[in-house]
Amino acid sequence: MSVRKFLLPVSSPASAHAALQTGLMLARMWSAHLHVLHIQADARDIAPFAGEGLSGALIEDMLTATEREGGARAKLLREMFEQATEEVGIPVGTAQRGRDEPSACFTSITGREEQVIAHKARLSDLTIVPHPQVGEDVASADALHAVLFDSGRPVLLAPTTPPQTIGKRVAIAWNGTANAASALASVMPFVRQAEAVRILVSDDYAKPGPNGAEVAEYISHHGVTADVARFSPINRITGAGLLAAAAAFGADLMSMGAYSTASRLRQLILGGTTRHVLENAQLPVLMNR
């Protein structure tokens, strides 16, 4: 089992840089295809929110300005993509079936962002999203949630700065849930070729289900030895303890189940492990629901 196709939705040059470097690194690592996707908002979807009491001419001007800004942003993103692929020597174009080499393409389409991303992600092995904290990109968080909740596929949260390596030291955040098991299945291609694997567990994080030792035993059937390490919350924050344990291990990739302990709305309002990791992770994080 390997990874052959990545999807990378991008919305702004400020947030795209580290995610693009991450995607190109993964494409080279797996000799896979990276599809960089920019989605421009459809002006017709914006019109109903333009506001009452505005003249038709003013609304038309607003929509024209929106389209112009979207086109300029797409041009900048395409130029960034072309420069980055040229620097690392990855061919640009459609993936060639049967060719064991990386490739990449860039497309810009018009539509409803969350819907398009979810649909495209369903036929991607892994969707990479820019870190929401880079350039305060709200669209990145929307893209991540679209993949998590409406694609049935895993998502990789890119770090805030381009990583030096990915998947040499893999940390598995384990709490016994179905979400964690789904993330484990998705990270196994990386686990099989990792130099070291550690399973991170905590009484404050655990739910009813298999324990860390059982996960290690399962991984051993794939020819990989993993150790189990316990972590504790920091200042009563489980996510902080989890990230500290991953950092202490020197992990350059972590997998975890997302929103497995509470509803998404509850975590967004009250906080939670997933939310803390989304806001504070400095390493690539693979997530599943």
Helices and strands as residue ranges (DSSP letters): E 5-10, H 13-30, E 33-40, H 43-46, G 47-49, H 56-88, E 103-110, H 113-121, E 126-129, G 134-136, H 138-150, E 155-157, E 169-173, H 178-192, E 196-201, H 212-220, E 227-230, H 238-249, E 253-257, H 264-270, H 273-280, E 285-288
